[in-house]
Amino acid sequence: QVQLVESGGGLVQAGGSLRLSCAASGISVSRSVMGWYRQAPGKQRELVATIFPGGTTNYPDSVKGRFTISRDNAKNTVYLQMNSLKPEDTAVYYCNARDLTFGSNNWGQGTQVTVSS
């Protein structure tokens, strides 16, 4: 059974930083496509960072240069470092794991990030 547990969300002032963590069990973060998504009230869920098994990362323009996704294979954990946060980054952030072997798509429960102006 795959479990993804996010942590690290909270309230921060604009310009501040937060680091989110996603601890995985039942799946290998190094052999899966790991992503961070966010969903603001009234908006669709959007992808904000991806890391592929080979280590390649990808970001949309809205967060490029401010957000960094990384992983610790030994801890089976993925991180999202968020710098220069803006009020429009306020959302619930979700960890996602796509298992390339079995084709499963797995979600965490989400963690709230609130950026005050």
C-alpha positions, -999 to +999 in steps of 0.1 A: +000+000+000+014+034-011+014+062+015+026+097+009+027+120+039+033+157+034+046+181+060+062+215+063+033+238+053+023+268+073+019+306+073+047+327+060+051+363+049+056+373+013+093+369+004+098+341+029+106+305+024+092+271+033+104+235+027+078+208+021+085+172+027+068+141+013+077+109+030+068+079+009+062+042+018+052+014-004+068+030-034+104+041-044+108+078-050+139+071-070+120+049-094+089+069-097+079+102-113+074+124-082+055+157-084+042+185-063+009+200-072-011+228-056-047+238-055-060+272-045-097+277-036-119+278-067-090+268-090-079+236-107-050+216-093-018+226-110+016+209-113+044+230-098+074+206-098+084+172-112+115+151-106+120+121-129+139+088-120+170+100-138+170+132-118+157+156-144+134+183-129+107+204-145+088+236-134+062+258-149+072+294-155+051+306-125+076+290-100+108+286-120+137+300-102+119+301-069+109+265-063+133+235-062+123+198-061+147+173-047+148+138-033+167+118-007+167+082-019+179+069+015+150+085+033+126+078+004+115+114+007+109+142-018+112+179-009+100+212-023+120+242-014+100+273-019+117+307-019+105+342-025+070+332-018+041+353-031+005+356-019-005+338-051+014+307-040-012+302-013-028+268-018-030+232-006+001+215-018-001+178-027+026+152-033+021+128-062+039+096-071+035+078-105+047+043-103+062+035-137+062-003-131+026-008-120+011+024-134-004+035-102-010+072-095-008+081-058-016+113-038-008+125-003-034+143+019-020+177+012-005+205+033-017+241+035+007+269+025-005+304+032+015+334+022+005+367+037+011+401+020 
